[in-house]
Amino acid sequence: MYKIAVIGGEDTVTGFKALGLDTYPSATVNEAAFALRELAAGGEHAIIYIEEDFAAELSAEIAKYDDTVTPAIILIPGRSGPLGIAQSALQNSVIRAIGTDI
Amino acid sequence: MATTTISPTRMELMRLKGRLKTATRGHKLLKDKRDELMRQFMDVVKRNRELRTKVEEGLKDANTAISVASSVMSPQMMEQALLNPKQSVELDMTFNNVMSVKVPVYQFHTKADDPSDICPYGFVQTSGELDDALSALGDVFKDMLELAQVEKTMQLMADEIEKTRRRVNALEHVMIPDLQKNIRYISMKLEENDLSTKIRLMKVKEMVLKDAHNFK
């Protein structure tokens, strides 16, 4: 049985808390990085949603889990709206797999 | 080149021919696997794009709704209302096998009986906006879950495609040509040996005949 975690700014995660997800409000990138490492190492969470604002700076950390089955680290747009990082990550894996963009 | 290390024997030739056969067969199979993976990957990518857009839209709306809710309620009230979530989500993960890639399939259960029952507060002190915000978020969450599944599937498939592609290329451009070259080398060497043996025999025969008949 796995759990779902959300890492993001205080106001992004409050709503998810009500839905019953584990939330890790982080004010700084360092806090988010810490939470991410902790969660990924713990192995209890199958899905970790992380706010794009933080993900931008943690892309190396996130890329480590690309090829493992758990956890799935999924970027979600924060308060300021989508930054396009998730879209470009998608494009990158397409390029990686096929060798060209589609 | 590998030709320097192989010994031109019939045994080696047979071994290499066997390997070439396996390599060619493996190449064909892997190529089929790659093509099928690619085809499915395209579908997954398309689905991922759709879901990503949907989730981004949905979250934007939900965030706006939460902003509205927090503007009509005091921050303390808001915090208090959401302090003790009533609902808790657990995730079941099973695996689906797509062309030997194990992709996760998520199924989530809510602890409370009614999955739509997500408001962990009394209705007296909170505003209706908060209810709307949470129900909007609850709707987006279903898509988010599918997005997680699709995105992970995509990543795992991308990895597998990359690996398969490399294998296909290695077989096609390195291994098979090398084997063919070695086989050609050995068969030529063997022919050459045959020829020299034949010539030697002819020479010896000539010499023997010369001795026997004192032929000249």
Interface residues (C-beta under 8 A of the other chain):
Chain A: M1 Y2 K3 I4 D11 T12 T14 G15 F16 K17 A18 L19 G20 L21 A46 I47 Y49 D66 D67 V69 T70 A72 I74 I76 P77 R79 G81 P82 A86 Q87 L90 S93 V94 R96 A97 I98 G99 I102
Chain B: M38 F41 M42 V45 N48 R49 R52 V55 E56 L59 K60 A62 N63 I66 S67 S70 M78 E79 L82 P85 K86 Q87 S88 V89 E90 L91 D92 M93 F95 K102 P104 Y106 F108 T110 K111 I118 C119 P120 A133 L134 L137 G138 F141 M144 L145 L147 A148 Q149 E151 K152 M154 Q155 L156 M157 A158 D159 I161 E162 R165
